[in-house]
Amino acid sequence: MDTIVCGIDGSASARRAASFAAHLSDSVGAELVLAHAVPFVLGRTGAELAAPAVDVGELIEAGESLIERTRRDCALPPATRQNVTVGSARAHLLRLSRLEDTRLIVVGMSSRRGVVGGHWGIGPVVAKAACPIVIVMPHHTIRLLITIVCGVDDTDTSARASDAAQNLGDDLGAHIIYAHAVPSEPESQATNASVFQSKPPTVDPRNQSDLRLLTGAPEQALSRLAEEEKAALVVVGSRSRGTLASAVFGSVSAHLPDVAPCPTMIVPRRARRRTTQSGYPPAATNASDRIAG
């Protein structure tokens, strides 16, 4: 059975993320797992104390108590599974991402600083995770999971992002809107639009999907589209390498959670690829003939 993992640290952002993760797991029929990493106490030198110097059992118990408080505060089912360890939160998330049954990981952030640092420090995790990472921030509106916006280009990372969006859309019965953004400068716009036409992104061609060509900074353009369409989730890839990469991804995945109106799912370059629930081959065709201005 697939699992959706939510990182818990006792913060209000983590509780909000847990509520969204519960809604998502219930909608796709996955098991919810609340995960917490209890850090070692640091000495004056900054080095972690050796294991014999701390009572690991007490640390684990404290972590389980924190998760139980979160479960009660968010009115989650009593059977919600816990996963507690002692050590690095980043390493813990990476280990969980590599489990075959982990479909995605949800993490709450209070500001962009949390994306690059903080307890979970999700930036380094995204670079190495084997599954998509969903970031939930305080300003994000939690909507019914009806519409998903997915940023695309001509790269393999984009194909992974569109696969992940379509897989999730299949399970949710959601409408997928694929979108490619080109710069607003006339010369750059013409160049990228030309490349886009000659080497369009690969997307699932079924009727519930459509493709939009947007203008402007990618994170702003995708955010505007998500707001206009009342999307429940924006999906992008991370660390692309390709002809259109600078136009769509690059640093977009780092900045998008800050400006998006809803939770953002970032699909790492190393994320596992899945077949869709209906068995349709992932990213099987392009849709350049269905671009909407």
Sequence and secondary structure as in RCSB ss.txt:
>XXXX:A:sequence
MDTIVCGIDGSASARRAASFAAHLSDSVGAELVLAHAVPFVLGRTGAELAAPAVDVGELIEAGESLIERTRRDCA
LPPATRQNVTVGSARAHLLRLSRLEDTRLIVVGMSSRRGVVGGHWGIGPVVAKAACPIVIVMPHHTIRLLITIVC
GVDDTDTSARASDAAQNLGDDLGAHIIYAHAVPSEPESQATNASVFQSKPPTVDPRNQSDLRLLTGAPEQALSRL
AEEEKAALVVVGSRSRGTLASAVFGSVSAHLPDVAPCPTMIVPRRARRRTTQSGYPPAATNASDRIAG
>XXXX:A:secstr
  EEEEE  SSHHHHHHHHHHHHHHHHHT EEEEEEEE   B TTS B  GGGS HHHHHHHHHHHHHHHHHHTT
  TT EEEEEES HHHHHHHHHTSTTEEEEEEE SSHHHHHSTTT HHHHHHH SS EEEE TT     TTEEEE
E  SSHHHHHHHHHHHHHHHHHT EEEEEEEE SSHHHHHHHHHHHHHS  EE  STTEEEEEEES HHHHHHHH
HHHTT SEEEEESS  STTHHHHSTTHHHHHHHH SS EEEE TT      TT   TT EE GGGEE 
